[in-house]
Amino acid sequence: MQSQRQEDPCPVPDSVLGDIFRTSPHGLRELVRTIPPFTRALLAVYCRGHAHLHSIGLTIASTCDKEDLINAGGDAGAQLYEQARQPRRDLLKLVAQDLI
């Protein structure tokens, strides 16, 4: 029998995830700031693990402390912290594509 890796559950309720998808790219940072800091870091790591949510994860990670991201995702959280702070032209454009 082949074992399947279970996907980590989303750390926020579906309603919050829906709000994230429905918000404008400019409003995303403000919306995610209403989520508790460690849960926000978990959400950034969760999004990083899903290709279609990657740019949203970067935007969320840009609102997180490094320590929270490391606690939420280990080395991947540390990398996410660094990636989220690199200058990104067209990041809002990428986020808009993910939100469509």
PANU-470189 format. One line per 5 residues: for each residue x, y, z of C-alpha. Coordinates in pm, 1 decimal. Example, Ala and Ser with C-alpha at 12.3 -4.5 7.8 and 13.67 -1.06 7.14 Angstrom:
<atoms>
1230.0,-450.0,780.0 | 1367.0,-106.0,714.0
</atoms>
This chain:
<atoms>
0.0,0.0,0.0 | 130.5,342.2,-94.2 | 118.7,610.8,173.6 | 11.5,960.5,79.3 | 151.8,1269.4,240.8
-126.0,1458.1,407.0 | -143.3,1822.6,321.1 | -106.8,2062.6,608.7 | -438.1,2230.1,685.7 | -477.3,2599.6,619.7
-410.2,2786.0,947.5 | -701.6,3027.0,899.2 | -1072.8,2957.9,847.6 | -1202.1,2931.4,491.5 | -1387.0,3260.5,538.4
-1059.7,3445.0,607.7 | -890.9,3276.7,312.6 | -1187.6,3384.3,99.2 | -1147.7,3742.7,221.7 | -780.8,3728.6,122.1
-874.2,3614.5,-229.4 | -1141.2,3883.4,-264.2 | -934.6,4177.3,-142.8 | -748.3,4407.6,-374.8 | -370.5,4368.8,-394.0
-335.8,4705.0,-220.3 | -561.3,4596.8,65.9 | -397.0,4259.0,125.7 | -128.7,4383.8,364.0 | -384.3,4565.2,579.2
-617.5,4265.9,584.5 | -351.1,4018.1,694.0 | -236.0,4251.0,971.7 | -567.3,4167.6,1144.2 | -448.5,3804.9,1176.7
-243.7,3724.3,1490.2 | 132.7,3733.9,1416.4 | 215.6,3362.7,1451.6 | -96.3,3254.8,1261.8 | 1.8,3503.1,989.5
347.1,3340.2,971.1 | 186.2,2995.9,945.8 | -33.9,3128.1,665.3 | 267.2,3270.2,478.1 | 442.9,2931.2,501.3
121.8,2754.2,394.4 | 89.1,2980.2,88.4 | 455.9,2926.5,-0.8 | 380.4,2556.0,-31.4 | 111.7,2614.4,-294.7
235.7,2742.3,-630.7 | -77.9,2941.6,-705.4 | -47.8,3123.2,-369.1 | 325.6,3192.2,-373.9 | 312.6,3568.4,-432.8
35.7,3608.1,-174.8 | 259.7,3418.4,67.1 | 544.4,3662.1,-3.7 | 317.5,3957.7,66.4 | 197.4,3800.0,390.6
556.3,3713.4,488.4 | 654.6,4075.7,438.3 | 429.6,4159.3,735.7 | 584.8,3893.0,962.2 | 874.9,3896.9,1205.4
1166.9,3671.8,1117.6 | 1133.7,3479.0,1443.7 | 767.4,3397.0,1376.2 | 847.7,3275.3,1023.9 | 1133.0,3058.4,1150.7
912.2,2912.7,1424.9 | 637.7,2846.0,1170.1 | 851.8,2703.6,890.5 | 1208.8,2642.0,1004.2 | 1466.4,2699.8,730.4
1185.9,2750.6,477.3 | 1046.2,3026.2,700.3 | 1386.2,3194.2,715.5 | 1415.1,3179.6,336.0 | 1064.1,3317.3,302.7
1157.5,3608.1,530.5 | 1454.8,3693.8,308.7 | 1261.1,3653.0,-16.6 | 978.5,3874.9,109.1 | 1222.1,4156.9,176.2
1394.1,4154.8,-161.3 | 1292.8,4440.1,-389.4 | 1027.3,4312.2,-623.0 | 906.8,4499.8,-922.2 | 562.4,4390.2,-1023.8
486.1,4218.1,-689.9 | 141.4,4377.8,-681.0 | 88.6,4253.9,-1037.2 | 178.7,3899.7,-929.6 | -50.4,3921.0,-627.8
-330.5,4046.8,-852.3 | -281.0,3743.2,-1076.7 | -307.8,3509.8,-776.3 | -622.4,3686.2,-659.6 | -798.1,3644.6,-994.9
</atoms>
